[in-house]
Amino acid sequence: MQLVPLKLLKPYENKEFTLDLLKDVNINETPNKKFRGRIVVDLTFVPFREDNMKFGGSSDGYVRKDSGIESVSDDEVQEGAGLLSVVIQEADEVEGDHHSNPYAVLTFKGERKRTKMMKKTRQPRWNEEFQFMLEEPPLHEKIHIEVLSKRKNFSFLSK
């Protein structure tokens, strides 16, 4: 598993994270040095702009004012609602010897979303996007990502 602090995101900027998977994210304990794999995640926060929402204006980064055309400052963008886009790209060398049918589970503000399961691989390529509507910028939030595996179709072979 891994936690991603969202204060690292800037509005409109796509940020890619390559994270080492950990057994748990308890920062009080010394981390287990065993390598458990890596996961690649893309995050983007796109704020909604009131002028565009009310009047159906363009979304090219400019807002029409009485005095002419002015660019929107970061302070104006930082306030208000927006859309958080999370793309679970892939994982490498996911831990698992006996059954490796990995899938990823995202938890954000109590909402859980999961990728599809990839069968018999330690190198899953999900490339799945999840979106979260936010009422304010995610400056103090974290996303929790877990990579899990399930045994699939266990049965006894006939003689």
Secondary structure as UniProt FT lines:
FT   STRAND          2..5
FT   HELIX           6..8
FT   TURN            11..12
FT   STRAND          15..20
FT   TURN            27..28
FT   STRAND          38..47
FT   HELIX           50..55
FT   STRAND          62..65
FT   TURN            66..67
FT   STRAND          68..71
FT   HELIX           74..78
FT   STRAND          82..92
FT   STRAND          102..108
FT   TURN            109..110
FT   STRAND          111..114
FT   STRAND          125..134
FT   TURN            139..140
FT   STRAND          142..149
//
